[in-house]
């Protein structure tokens, strides 16, 4: 295994369905703009409540991107 250096970006994903879907939405979207997505860490989880029911989930992630060798 070679040594790796990572760039870390922070994003927030959201979904009306679940925390897992919010995470998937964030990873899918960042993967369209960034190469070499390698890992993620959930740093916070929030939700929005309307009329006593959960209406939306929002998850903040730190995402590690492997930097390319020069």
RODO-2510 file (C-alpha; in nm, 4 decimals, decimal comma):
residues 70
     n   res          X          Y          Z
     1     x     0,0000     0,0000     0,0000
     2     x     0,1449     0,3349    -0,1010
     3     x     0,1298     0,6527     0,1015
     4     x    -0,1744     0,8674     0,0326
     5     x    -0,2481     1,2357     0,0797
     6     x    -0,6118     1,3397     0,0966
     7     x    -0,8005     1,6582     0,0286
     8     x    -1,0972     1,6865     0,2643
     9     x    -1,4146     1,8657     0,1590
    10     x    -1,7305     1,9235     0,3585
    11     x    -2,0733     1,8844     0,2018
    12     x    -2,4320     1,8492     0,3207
    13     x    -2,6710     1,6012     0,1629
    14     x    -3,0455     1,6004     0,2119
    15     x    -3,3415     1,3722     0,1523
    16     x    -3,7061     1,3512     0,2530
    17     x    -3,6665     0,9710     0,2789
    18     x    -3,3824     0,8807     0,5187
    19     x    -3,0390     0,9626     0,6599
    20     x    -2,8904     0,6913     0,4387
    21     x    -3,0441     0,8489     0,1282
    22     x    -2,9089     1,1905     0,2321
    23     x    -2,5591     1,0382     0,2573
    24     x    -2,6000     0,8678    -0,0810
    25     x    -2,7178     1,1930    -0,2410
    26     x    -2,4108     1,3782    -0,1105
    27     x    -2,1635     1,1093    -0,2225
    28     x    -2,3270     1,0738    -0,5644
    29     x    -2,3227     1,4485    -0,6247
    30     x    -1,9631     1,5104    -0,5123
    31     x    -1,8550     1,2167    -0,7307
    32     x    -1,9766     1,4049    -1,0390
    33     x    -1,7299     1,6901    -0,9743
    34     x    -1,4418     1,5235    -0,7926
    35     x    -1,2266     1,2242    -0,8814
    36     x    -1,0965     0,9695    -0,6351
    37     x    -1,3608     0,9878    -0,3608
    38     x    -1,2285     0,7419    -0,1005
    39     x    -1,4075     0,7850     0,2324
    40     x    -1,6615     0,9861     0,4269
    41     x    -1,7317     1,0780     0,7867
    42     x    -2,0722     1,1925     0,9107
    43     x    -2,0112     1,5016     1,1245
    44     x    -2,3701     1,6017     1,1974
    45     x    -2,7261     1,4910     1,1391
    46     x    -3,0283     1,7184     1,1418
    47     x    -3,3914     1,6942     1,0527
    48     x    -3,6855     1,9174     0,9812
    49     x    -4,0199     1,8531     1,1493
    50     x    -4,3549     1,9701     1,0149
    51     x    -4,6866     1,9006     1,1868
    52     x    -4,5204     1,6608     1,4298
    53     x    -4,3620     1,4435     1,1583
    54     x    -4,0141     1,4240     1,0095
    55     x    -4,0252     1,5940     0,6729
    56     x    -3,6569     1,6124     0,5763
    57     x    -3,3143     1,4785     0,6780
    58     x    -2,9861     1,6657     0,6362
    59     x    -2,6438     1,5119     0,6950
    60     x    -2,3098     1,6955     0,6944
    61     x    -2,0141     1,4904     0,5701
    62     x    -1,6397     1,5268     0,5491
    63     x    -1,5287     1,3523     0,2305
    64     x    -1,1720     1,2382     0,1652
    65     x    -1,0412     1,2647    -0,1910
    66     x    -0,7098     1,1042    -0,2837
    67     x    -0,4770     1,3589    -0,4451
    68     x    -0,3144     1,2514    -0,7701
    69     x     0,0605     1,2058    -0,7818
    70     x     0,2465     1,4781    -0,9694
***
